[in-house]
Amino acid sequence: MTQNQLPPLKLRIFAAAGLIFLAPFIAEYLLGNIPVTMLWLLPVLALLYGGGCILIRETAVRLKLGWNSILILCLAYGILEEAFYTQSLFDPNYLGLRLLDYGYISNLGIGSWWTVYVLGLHIIWSTAVPIGLIEYLSPKTRKQPFLGKSGFIIAAVLFLLVCILPFVWREGDQFMASTWQFIFSLIAVVLLIAVAVMIGRMKKTETTTTRRIPGKIITGMISFLLSSAWMAMTFLMKTIPPGLNVAGMFLFFTIGCVLFWYWSNSSGWSGKHSLALIGGLLLTYIWHGFVQFPAVGSLTRLTDAIGNIIFSCIAILLFSIAWRHTKNIKTN
């Protein structure tokens, strides 16, 4: 693709900026993890979440990778953030929450439940949802790169610098994962990137299947129910063994992946089907935001509820705009 074939620079910059800020908004604020009183953190978080989403999307567009590869890259991002930036995969007392206690695996120094849960959040909502949503919010830049080569390199450097900041600003008594934990995490990231590229490079066949698929509204409802069931497993921590909880999350995730992969490979699958899928996922984060009290910040329940109402309205508005922009276009 030559430069002349690209959408106008202003439009691409607008779309890139939208993704950069949309990612942390969904990942932290809509989730209910960070309150409205800490909205000033959005530009800071944009360097991490937004930078990661930009790199995933630009890589996928340039190499013509499908959503199978994108989701693998999303997993690689999740490991980068939680193993290196926050180190929550290994920190037994991250933010004083004791996240690893439930299903702790002493030989690996990780919590089985927390590892599956937090990486699932990153795969779906922190990265895949904002990447998918921006494609419909900015249809003229759909499947086109936002950045030139220089911009891509700058984005990659900035993202890597953000990932290593905790090492530079680390206080003397702050937790630090072991060398082998960092090494194995880095190996996992490199292998996942390689697998994503390899899968994306495989010969693709045109979709001609005419199998029966659900309507757009039903697609959104199934997305909502499956993702809500996945999220609801967090409320069973005190009632079922961690192994059963992890198995439940894997089950709902797998069912969703198989169903939507099967349906999306039909000639009847449209852009609005994909957007309905995204809408169901957004609704899950909306209800969860009202249930979860923020992990950081000092505020009242009323202030938190007001913030969640504002965030929910923003998410619904963005989805409505995307829906109006979307025609029955192919997404395979």
C-alpha positions, 0 to 999 in steps of 0.5 A: 500500500502506498502513502497515496492510498491511505486515508487523510492524515488528520483522519488517521491521527483522530482515529489513533488518538481515539483508540489510545484513550478508548483503551484505558477508558474501557479497561479501567474506568468502565470496569469500575476499577478506577473512579471518576475522581481519578480521571486525571490518570487517563492520559498516563494510562493511555501510554500503556493501554493505548500504546499496546492497542496501537501496536497490536492493531498496526501490526495486524493491519500491516501483516494482514492478520486475522482476529485469531492472531489479534487475540494472541497478540492481546494475550502477549500484551496482557503478560507484558503488563501484568508480569513487567509493569504491575508485576501483579502475576507474581506480587503476593500482596499487590495493592494489598489485595492478596490476589494470589492467595486463591489458587496459589501455585507455589512452584510457579509463584503465581495464583491460578485464578488471578492469572486466568482472570486478569489475562482474560480481562486484557485479551477481551476488554483491555485490547480486543474490544477497543480495537474492534470498536474503533474500526466502526467509530472510524470506518474510513480508516478501517483496515488501514494503518494509522501510523507511518513507519516512523510513527510505529517505531516511536509508538513501540519505543514509548510503550517499551519505556512505559513498561520498564518505568516501574524498574526505574522508579522502584522503591527499595522495599517494593516487590520485585519478581525473580529473574526466572519469572521475568525470563519465562514471561519474556519467552512467553511473550516472544513465542505468542508474537511468533505464533500470532504472525505464523497463524496470520501468514497461513494461507487463507481461503475465501468464506463461502459457507452459508451456515445459519447464524443468529440475528444481530440482537441475539448475537449481542445477547449471547455475547453478553450472557457468556461474558457476564457468566465469565465475569460472575465467576469472580463472585464464587471465590469464597464458595467453590475451589479455585480449580473449579472457578478456573475451569468455569472461566475456561469453559465460558471463554472457549464456548464464546470463541468457538461459537463466534468463530463458527458464525463469523466464518459464514457469508451471512456474518456482517459488520453489525454482527461483529458490533453486536458482539462488542456491544454485549461485551461492553454491557458486561463491563457496564454492570460490573462497574456498578458492582465493583467498588474501585480498588484505588482512590478515596470516594463515597458510594454515591460519587462512585455511582455517579461516575459509573453512570457517566462512564456507562452513558459515554460507552453507550453513546460511542456504541450508538455512533458506531452502530449508525456508521456500520453497514452490513460489511464483511468482517472476515 
